[in-house]
Amino acid sequence: MRLLVRDTSLLNTPRERQYALNDFTHVDFLIFETMSRRPIAAVEVDGWAFHRPGSVQAERDALKNDICARCGIPLLRFSTTGSREKEGLLHLLKPLYT
């Protein structure tokens, strides 16, 4: 994440800064422009048991959601329970290529 957050002034709290700048905080997949290396979108694949509501990971997910939103990076989350992944990804990318 620290490579995606180019403007740390967008992070509102010390907790957000700590989380976003941690070397171990990452996104599962990143879609970016080849030439400019500008991030287009991030994709997270969430295991239901590990990311269930109320879990510590769910709190981290909320932090990541907020950080990505502030940095202008669309974040798409897929559950491992089968959540129409193909349709969601196409919906996210379509405006970028039409």
C-alpha positions as CSV (number, residue, x, y, z in Angstrom):
1,M,0.0,0.0,0.0
2,R,2.8,2.4,0.8
3,L,3.7,2.5,-2.9
4,L,0.1,3.4,-3.8
5,V,-0.3,6.2,-1.3
6,R,1.6,9.0,-3.0
7,D,0.2,11.8,-0.9
8,T,0.2,10.9,2.8
9,S,-1.6,14.2,3.6
10,L,-4.7,12.3,2.4
11,L,-4.5,10.0,5.4
12,N,-6.5,11.5,8.3
13,T,-5.3,9.6,11.3
14,P,-2.1,8.1,12.7
15,R,-3.8,4.7,12.5
16,E,-4.3,5.2,8.7
17,R,-0.7,6.3,8.2
18,Q,0.6,3.3,10.2
19,Y,-1.5,0.9,8.3
20,A,-1.0,2.4,4.8
21,L,2.8,2.7,5.2
22,N,3.4,-0.7,6.7
23,D,5.5,-2.9,4.5
24,F,3.2,-5.8,5.0
25,T,0.0,-4.1,4.0
26,H,-0.8,-4.9,0.4
27,V,-3.6,-5.4,-2.1
28,D,-4.1,-8.8,-3.7
29,F,-4.1,-7.6,-7.3
30,L,-3.4,-4.2,-8.8
31,I,-4.4,-3.1,-12.2
32,F,-2.2,-0.3,-13.5
33,E,-1.4,1.6,-16.7
34,T,1.8,0.1,-18.2
35,M,3.4,3.3,-19.5
36,S,2.6,5.7,-16.5
37,R,2.4,2.9,-13.9
38,R,-0.6,4.8,-12.6
39,P,-2.9,2.6,-10.5
40,I,-6.3,2.0,-12.1
41,A,-7.9,-0.3,-9.6
42,A,-7.2,-2.7,-6.8
43,V,-8.8,-6.1,-6.2
44,E,-9.1,-7.9,-2.9
45,V,-10.1,-11.5,-2.5
46,D,-11.6,-12.0,0.9
47,G,-12.0,-15.4,2.5
48,W,-15.4,-15.3,4.3
49,A,-14.2,-16.9,7.6
50,F,-11.2,-14.6,7.9
51,H,-13.0,-11.4,6.8
52,R,-16.3,-11.9,8.6
53,P,-18.0,-8.9,10.1
54,G,-16.7,-7.9,13.5
55,S,-13.3,-9.5,13.0
56,V,-9.9,-7.7,13.3
57,Q,-9.5,-8.3,9.5
58,A,-12.8,-6.6,8.8
59,E,-11.5,-3.5,10.7
60,R,-8.4,-3.6,8.5
61,D,-10.5,-4.0,5.4
62,A,-12.5,-0.8,6.3
63,L,-9.2,1.1,6.8
64,K,-8.0,-0.1,3.3
65,N,-11.4,0.8,1.8
66,D,-11.1,4.4,3.2
67,I,-7.5,4.8,2.2
68,C,-8.1,3.7,-1.4
69,A,-11.1,5.9,-1.7
70,R,-9.2,9.0,-0.5
71,C,-6.4,8.2,-2.9
72,G,-8.8,7.8,-5.8
73,I,-8.1,4.1,-6.3
74,P,-11.2,2.0,-6.9
75,L,-11.2,-1.1,-4.8
76,L,-13.2,-4.1,-5.7
77,R,-13.7,-6.9,-3.1
78,F,-14.6,-10.5,-4.0
79,S,-15.7,-13.0,-1.4
80,T,-14.5,-16.6,-1.8
81,T,-18.1,-17.7,-1.5
82,G,-18.6,-16.8,-5.2
83,S,-19.8,-13.3,-5.8
84,R,-20.1,-12.8,-9.5
85,E,-16.5,-11.9,-9.8
86,K,-16.3,-11.6,-13.6
87,E,-19.3,-9.3,-13.8
88,G,-17.9,-7.1,-11.0
89,L,-14.6,-6.8,-12.6
90,L,-16.0,-6.0,-16.0
91,H,-18.3,-3.3,-14.4
92,L,-15.3,-1.7,-12.8
93,L,-13.1,-1.7,-15.9
94,K,-15.7,-0.9,-18.6
95,P,-15.7,3.0,-18.0
96,L,-12.0,3.0,-18.3
97,Y,-11.9,1.5,-21.8
98,T,-15.0,2.9,-23.5
